[in-house]
Each structure stands twice: as structure tokens, then as C-alpha cells.
Amino acid sequence: MKPQILVCGAGIVGLSCALALARKGQRVAVLAPRGDVPAAQADVYHPRVYAISPASQRLLDGLGVWHMLPSARIAPVQAMEIYGDGDGRVDLHAWQAAQENLAWIVESGEIERVLIQAVRMFGIEWLDDRCETWRDGEVETAAGRRMQAELFVGADGAASRLRESAGIKHESRPYHDIGLVTHLDAERPHQSTALQWFRDDGVLALLPLPDTAAGPQVSMVWSMRKAQAEALLALPHQEQAAELENRLAHAAQGRLGALRMRGALHGFPLSVDQSQMTGPGIALVGDAAHRVHPLAGQGLNLGLGDVQALAEAVCQRENFRAAGDARVLRRYQRARAEPVLAMRLATDGLHRLFGIQAAPLAWLRNAGMRWVDALPFVKRQLIEGASRN
């Protein structure tokens, strides 16, 4: 029996989508290379972490996977300090919006591991292959298999083969920045506070992680100018660590004391991408549909928002409509248009704003940050807005 819905891709968004649809009674299959994530080792953390918003936490909880995550490896974010490139500063606290936490920092590998377990426990069919081409309502896999479905879900990442072969409109603009990620030992405790600096050489974020045997630990995400980042990545490990730690001492202003690299430094190019989110019998989710600058840490949350909206559109359709009916897909696209556009404009706008070094504008943006920090109702709106993504 062919599946009603074929999810192409088995990352966090793809597996969440398959699970959300299957739990609502849809016949779903996953098409992606089968993989396993090994159990985590004590004091060894996956290099990529995500800030999970309250809306995403509720989705994962509803899928039955949130409580499968080991609580000792989750770091709550109860406050955030944002620094401008002058004297601008904004402090956000969860209590300002009557929330327990602003977000939770969770390792990518841990989320993937529990989702894989949940998909298997739920009995969702998993085809160990990959989408190669799409034509006339049919997918051909890398192994030469031809598959049909009422709806194909493109969850196969920023270089989506489904999106490309279906000819769905896609636009991409590089930032000429590289996102550098690593974990750091900190001299001082982070106190469940995320820290962010907007600087002339990019945006630096330090995210709280659980303590290790060595003491406090944070995850670094530094969106750095391409030339500087490539030069840093090219250095031998010891020189690289010394150079990065020297830059951190200046950039982080001693907020957490001395910072020391505790793992490898990874880099990935940054861009802003947007696709038409649907095609004939196709819905795109996650990075296949859109990518935004990581300065707000909302990329995965946008993808999980796609999952929520697609599951609602498909499962609330009229009985006479197929899962890939054009009207069902239009409902999904309308539901995601505003939140995706708003996040893209906000992150792209902030990147552009802090990339201009003219003195009047520099003064104005830092004055704006001081103004926001002085208005509790504005901060409450910022927190509530981020919580809904």
C-alpha cells in the first residue's frame, strides 16, 4: 500500500513531521538514509545545539519525545543579555512575560536520537534510500525505486533535491559570513543566561550548557566575516585555540571570565534563503523552505512551526480532499507566510543595521536598544513574539 504522505528527509524537522502526521492517523513513510545517533558520553556534547522556544517545546512534548530527552543535558535559558556595539544593552528575563524559561538549549544529536526512537516505536515505515528526482507526482530514489503519494514533504535540507527537481522557486543570498561553533569552558557561571554581542566583526552568542567536571560550560556561535573566519579555521589546533580565546577575551568583555576551547571549531556559511513553500502535491518544511541568519537562534523553531502548521492543514482537511490537495497546501502556505516573513525581515534587518558603521546610525541603534530596555511592555512583546515561533 502506498503511503498517503512521503516525508523526504530524516533530520529533526523531517522526523518531527512524520511523527506529527502519523500520530493524527495519516499513513506516513520516511524516505532517507537510515542512521543511528550513539548514546551521549558524559561531558562530551554535540557541537551543534539549538535554542528550543516554548512553542517548539510544546510541540515536542505533544509528540511524546520531550520527556525522552535526558534532563541533565538540557540547559534552561531564564535570561538574555544583548549588547550593542556602543553603550546599547537590552536585558530580557522570562519573568517579564510570566514565563518560567525563555528557551532551552538542547543538543542536536539528542533531539535526533529520541525522534529516531519515537518513529521506530510508532511503527512508521522508514525507507533506507533518498529522493533523487520528482516528476509528475512520482519520486525516483537513488536506488531507482519509483514512489507515489498524495503528498510529498520536502524536509531534505537547504540543498533539497525534491525542491530542485520539482522546479519550486527558490532564492538565496549569501551573507559572506561564516558561523563558527564550539563549546567553551567558562571561568564564571552563566546563571542560565544567554549572552549576545553585536559587533563590527559579526555577532557573538554564548549559550548556557550544563556544567561539566571542569566547571561551567557555554556554547559559542560567532557569525564572523568570511575572511577572518576562514583564516581562523585554517590555523593548527593549538594556534587556533589561542587566537580564538584571545578574541573572546576582548569580544565578551570578561563577562564570564576566561573562556577556553573544549572541542573542535566548526564553520558553516551563512545565507538567507526563501522558497515558495508548496508545489503540486509538495510541501516544503524547515531548511528546504527557508533559512534565516542565526543571530536570533530561530531557524529550527521556524521549521518546527512549519511542522505544526502542515499537520493542522492536512489533518483538518475535508474528507473528500487528498493530503496534497491544492487548497490544503494553500492553507499551509498562508499559515506560514507571516511568521516566516517576519523572522526573515527581523534577522536580515538586524544584520544589515549592525553592518553599517556610520557614526550617526551607530548612535541611533544603541540609543534604540537603551529605549527598548527602559520599556517593560516592549520587552514583554519581544519575549512573547519569540515564544510563538
N, C-alpha and C positions, 0 to 999 in steps of 0.2 A: 504494500500500500504506500503510495507516495505521500510525503508529508504535506500538510497544509502550508507550513512555513518552514523555509530552509534558511538557517542563520549561517552566513558565511563569515567565519572568524571566531576564535575562541579566546580572545582577551577578556578583560574584566567586563567590558560593555557587552560583548557578544554572549558570554555565558550568562550574564545577568538577564539579558533579553530573552534567551532561550528559556531560562528558568521562570521568568515572569509570565511568559506566554503559556508555558506548559502548566503552570500552577492554576491558570484560568481555563484549562480544559482544551487548549489548542494542541493539535498534533504537530510537534516541532522536531526537527533534526538539526544537528550542528555539523557543518562541513568545515573541517580544519585539521591540520596535523595534530594528532593526539600527543599530549605531553603531560608530564607529571612535575610537580614542584616538590622538591625534597623538604622534609621537616626542617624547621629552623634550628640553628645552633645557638646556644647561649652566647650572648654578647656579640653575635655576628648578625648584622642587619642588612636587608636587601638595599642596594644602592638607591633605588627609586622608591620614594614614599609619596603618599597622597594626603591632602587635607580633605577629609570627608565632611561635608556640610551636614547640618541636621536633616535636611530633606533627603540626602543620599543615605544617611544612617537609617532613616525610617524605611527607605526602600529596601536596603539590605536586611533590615530586621524583618520586614514583611516577607522577604524571600526565605527567611529561616537560616540565614548564614551569619548574621552579625554576632550572635552568641557562640558561633563556632570558632570565632577568632580568639586567640589567646589574649586575655585581658592584660597580662603582664607586658605584652609587646605593643600595646596601644597607648599613645600619649594624648591626653585631652589638651585642648587649647582653650584656656579660660580668658586670655587677654592678648592684645596685639598692640605693639608699638610701631608706628610708622614715622620715619624721619625723612624730611626733605633734604635738598642739597644746600640749605641755608639753616635758618632757625625754625623752619616749619616742623611741626610734630602733631600727630594725632594718636591719642590713646583710646583704644576700644576695649570694653570689658563685657563679658557675657551678661552680667547682672544689669547692664544698662538697657537690655531688651528682655529682661526677666527670663534669661536662658541659663541653663547650667553650664554649657560649653559653647564656644564659637564654632569649634570643629574638633575633629580627632585626627591625629597623624597616624597613618597605618601603612605598613609596607605593602608594596605592590605584590610581592611574592606570596604574602599571607592571604591577601584577598583572593588571588588566583587559586591558591591551594584549596581553600574552603569552597569556592564556587565549583571547582572540578569535582570535589567530593559530593556536593549537593546535586549536581547534574547527573552523576552516576547513580546516586541513591534514588533519584526521582525517575530513573529509567529512561532518560532522554536519549534517543539514538544519536550516536556520535560516529560520523564517517571520517575515517583517518585519510583524508585527501585534501585537496584545496581547489578553490574556484580558479579556473583558468580563463574561461570566456563565457559571456552571456549573449544569447541570440534568440530572438523570437520566443521569449518566455521559457527558455531552457538554458541550464548551466552545463557546460562541459568542464569536467575536472581535469586536473593534471594527469591522472591515470587513464583518461579517455572515457570516463563514465559520463553519461548524459542524464540529467536530472530535471524533473519538472516539479513545480509547486505553485500554489495560489499566490504566495508572496515570498520574495527573496529579500532577506535583510542583509545589507552590506555593513558588516562590523569588522571588516578586514583591514582597518587601519588607514593611515594617511595616504598610502600608495595603493588604495583599493583597486583590485583587479575587476571586481564586479562593477564598480562605478565607471572605470575607464572603458571596459569592453561594452557597457551599455550606452556609452556616449553621454552620460549625465554631465551637465555643465559644472565646471569646477574652476575656481580661480585661486591662485596662490601668490603671495607677495613675501619674499624673504625680508627678514629684519636686519640681516648682516650682523646678527648677534649669535653667540653660542651659549647654550645653557650648560653651565658647569655644575655637577653634583658630586657631593661626597659627604661623609659623616665626620664629625669633629668631636674630640674630647674638649670639654669646656672647663675652665678653672672655677667658674661660679655657677650655681644652679640656675636653670632657666625659669623656674617657678611657673611652668605651664604657660609661658608667654612666647608668642611668635614675634620675631623682630624683622623689620624690613627698612632698608635704606635705599632711597632714590638718589643715585649718584651720576656724575658726568661720565663715568665709565660703565654704566649699567645699573641693574637693580640687584641688590643683595638681600637674600632672605635667609634667616636662621630659624629652623622649625624645631620645636621641642621633641625629643625622643626619650624613651625610658632610660634611666641611668644604667650604666654597665659597672663591672667590677672596678673599672678605672675612675668612675665618678660620673658627673653629668655629661650628657651627650646631646648634640644637636645635629640636624641635617642641614647642609648648606645647598642652596640653589642660587647661583650667581649668573644672571644674564649679562654676559660680558661682551664687549666689542669683539668682533671676529678675529682681528689681527692679534689682539692681546691674548685672547683665549687660545688660539692656535699655538702661539709661542709658549704659553704655559703648558699646554698638553704635550708639546714636543720635548720638554725637559726630562732628564732622567729622574727617577722617583725621588731621590733624596733632595736634589736641587729643586724639583717641583714643589715638594712639601715645604721647604724653607721659603721659597718665593711666595707661595700661597699664604703661608702663615704670616709672613711679613705684610702682605697686602691686607689680610684680615685684621691685623693689629691696628692698621690705620682706618680701614673702612668701618669696622664695627665699634670703633671709638672706645674700646676696652669695656664694653657693656657686659660681656661675660668673662672678662679677664683674658688670659692667654688661651688661644684656640690651637689645637694640634690635629693634624690629619690622622684619622684612624683607619682609612681604607683607600682604595684606588680612586683617582679622579676621572670622572666620565664627562664627555661632552656631546651635545646634540644640537644641530642647527635649529634656529627658531624662525617661524614664519606665521603669517596669518592666512588661513585658508577658509574658503566657503564654497560649498556645493549646493546645487539645487537638491533638496533633501529627499526627493522622490523621483521615480521614473515609472514607466509602465510596469506595474507589478513589483516594484522595487522600493524599499525604504532604506535610507542610509542613517546610521547612528554613529555617535562617537566621532573619532578622528576621521573616519571616512566621510563624514558630513561637514565637519568644521574643526578648525584649530584656532586657538587664541594664544596671546602672549601669556606665559606662566606667572606673570607678576601678581595676579590675583589668586593663583592656585585653584582655578575653577574649571580646568579642562575636563577632568574626569567627572566632576559634578554635572557639567553640561551634558556629557554622554549618558550619565545615569538618568538625567532629566528626559533625554530622548527615549530611553527605555520605558520610563513611566508613561510618557505621552503615547508612545506607539502601542503599548499593551492596552491602554484605555481605549484608543481609537479602534483597535482590532477587536477587542473583546466586547465592546459596547455596540458593535455594528448590528444592523438589522439582519434577521435570519436569512433573508434572500440574497445578501451580499457576500461575495467571496472575501477572504482576508486581504487580497491585493486589489480590491475594487478601487477605482479611481476616486470615488467620493470618500472612502475610508482614508486613503492616502492624503487627500486634501485636508481632511480634519487633522491628521497628524502634522502636516506641514504648517497649518495655521497655528496649532497649539505651540509649536516650537519657534515660530518666526520671531516673536517679540523677545523672549528671553535670550535667544542666541544673538540677535542683533544688538540688544542692549549690552551684553557682555563683550561682544566684539568691539563696539564703539568705545566702551569704557576702558578696556585694556589697551586698545590701539591708541586711544586719545591720551592716556597717561604716558604711554611710551613716547609719543610724539612731543607731549608737553615738556617732559623732563629731558628730552634730547636737544632742546633749544637752549643755548647758553646765553642769549641776550640778557643783559642785566635787568631791564625793566620786567621782562617776563619771569625771570628767576625770582625777583622780589615778589611779584604778584602771586606766583604759585605757592610760595612759602607763606605769604600772608593768608592765602586761601586755606591752607592747612591749619593755621592758627585759628581762623574763623570757625572752621568745622569743629575743632577741638573745644571751642567755647560754647557750642550749641548742643545740648544733650539730645534734643529731638532729632537733629540731623544724624547724629551718631546712631541713634536707635533705628532710624530708617536704613542706614547703611548696613547695620547688622542684620536686620530683618530681611533686607533685599538679598544679601549673600546667603542667608539661611534657606531661601526658597529655591535656589538653583540646584 
